[in-house]
Structures are given as structure tokens and as C-alpha cells.
Amino acid sequence: MIDLVVDTCTLVHANSDTDYQESSIELIDKLISNTTLIIVDEGFDLNETDNRSYIGLEYIKHLTPGMLGYSLLQHIAVHGRFKFVSNSVPNATKNRIEQLIRNKKDRMFLRISLNSEEKKLISHDYTDYQKNKRKTIRREMNIDILDASEIIADL
């Protein structure tokens, strides 16, 4: 696996008592022990005052020191495994994403995924990325939206 976009909720679930906790922890363990790049939009910085990234804002807002997801981000930063991509997409694609996804932040994760090499978004968000929308996005944009348990075997 070359690169992945990881939704904030997937990392948060490693420290939450949810059905996703075990798979989130396993995902983090796998990402720490391999060379997969984590995709973020340009301007990303773990230092809140230097951050200009939408994904960075989400990570900083929801992941705090002591959380497994935060530790993963620190590890990725120390080992130079963040890959920075533009959040720009063609207008027709941007409009289609806006039609499909209500939440502005979740739209950004899709735009970043479009500009990644693997075009894989790991997300436990079934509110904004319902199963039928995941299928539509796969068919129309060639982006796979998977939960952590679905990607672990490929890492």
C-alpha cells in the first residue's frame, strides 16, 4: 500500500468504546510498522498555529496527546511519511462531491482522496458516507471508502 487518507473518526475510535475500537487499534499498529504514507492536504502541520490544512484542523481538534491516533500522527511526522497533496479538483467533480456529501469537512477528505495515488479513504463515518454513497463514489470517482477492518489485510 503506497498511501492512504484516514478520516479522523477512524483514529478517534482507537480510544473509544465502540464496535470499531479493535480494528482502529490494529490499523494504527499496522501503519506504525509499515511504510504506507498518510495523505493530508497542503499546509498540514501538527502545530496548530502553523497548520493551514483542513485535515490538519480536524486532526488537531479531535486528537489529543495520549490518544493512539495522535501518537500515530507523531510517528508519521517523525519518519517523514506524510504526503501532501492539493485539495483542488475539477469543478464538475467538486460539484458532484457537494451533491453527494453534506458535511464540508467530509467533502475535503474525498477531494484529498481523489488526489492520492491509491484513492483509498479509511472511514468509519456511515452518516456522511452511507453504503450506497460509498458505491456511487467508487463507481463515479474510483475512490474506495473502507473501514479499518477492510484495509488491514492489505497493509
N, C-alpha and C positions, 0 to 999 in steps of 0.2 A: 504494500500500500504506500503510495507516494505521499498523498496529502488528504486531509480531512477537514471539514468545517464541523465544529462541535458547538451545538446550541447550549446556552448557559444552563438551562434546566437539567440537561443530562449530567453536567458536572455537579450541580447542586444536589441532585438525587443521591450522590455518594454519601452525603451526610444527612439524609432524610429517611425516615422510616416509611418507605414506600415500596411498592412491588418492584420498582426499578433499582433499588439500592444495590443489590448484589451485582447486577450487570454493570452499573455505573462504576463500582469499585473495580471490577475486573477490567473494564475499558481503561480506566486510569492506570492500572498496573501494566497493562499491555503497552499503552502509549509511553509510559516511563521507560520500559525496557526495549523499545524498538527505535527505529529512525524515522517514523512517519512524521511529516511536517504538519503543523496545525496552521490552518489558513485564517488570517484575520485581514480586515481592511486596512488600507494605508493610514498611517498616523497612530497606529496602536502603540501604547506604552502602558506598562503596569503602574507607572507613576501617574496618578490621577491628574496632576497639574500639567503633565506633558502629553496626555492622551488626547487624540483628535479622532478617534475611531469609534464607530457605532458599536461594534462588537466589544471593543475595549470598555466602553461605558457600561455595557451590560455585565461584563465580567467583573469590573470594579464594584459595581452596585450590588451584585449578588454573591460574590465570592470573597470571603474574608480570610485573613491569615488564620491558619489552623484547620481550614477546610481542605479536604483532599483535592478538590478541583483547583484551589488556589496553589497548593503545592505542585500540582501538575504544571500549571502555568509558569511558576518559578523555574521548574526543571527545564521546561521547553525553552524559556528565555535564556537560561544559563548555557544551554547546549546549542543555542543558535538554530532552533528548529521551528521558529515562526516563519511563515511565508506570507508576505504582504502582497495583496492584490487590490486592484481598483474595484470600487463598487459601481462603476459605470457599466451600464448595459444599454443595448439599443432601445430606443423609445417604445417600439412596439412590444418588446419583451417587458420593459418596465411597466407599461400599461396593463399587460396581461397579469403580471405578478400582483399589481394593485387590485385587479378584479378578483383574483383568487384569494388573496390573503388580506385580512382586515388590519392586523397589527403591524404598524410601521416598522418596528424592530425586527419582526419575523420576516418581513419583506427583504430587509437588508441581509439577513442570513442567506436567503435564496439568491440574491444578487451576487453575493460573495461566492456562493457555491457554483454559480454559473461561470465564474472566472477562475475556478480551481481546475486542476488537471483531472482529478478523479471524479469530480462532480458528485460528491457524496456528502450529505448533511446528516449528522447524527443528532437526533432529536427525540425526546420523549413527549413532545408537545402534540397531543392529539386534539387539542382545541382549535388551534390555527391550522395545523397540518393533519386534518382528518384523513382516514384511509382513502376515501375517494379522491381527495385533493392530491394525496401522495401519488396515486396512479396517474392522475391528469398531469401533474408536474413531471413525472417520469416520461410519459408519452410525448408531451409538448416541449419539454426543456432538457430532457435526458439527464435529470438530476434524480438520484436515488435518495430518498429520505428514509433513513433506517433508525431503529432504536439500537441502543448499545448491544443488546443481545444478538442482533442480526449482523453485526460487523466484527464481533470479537474473533470469530474463527478465521477471518481474513487478515488479521493483524499479526 
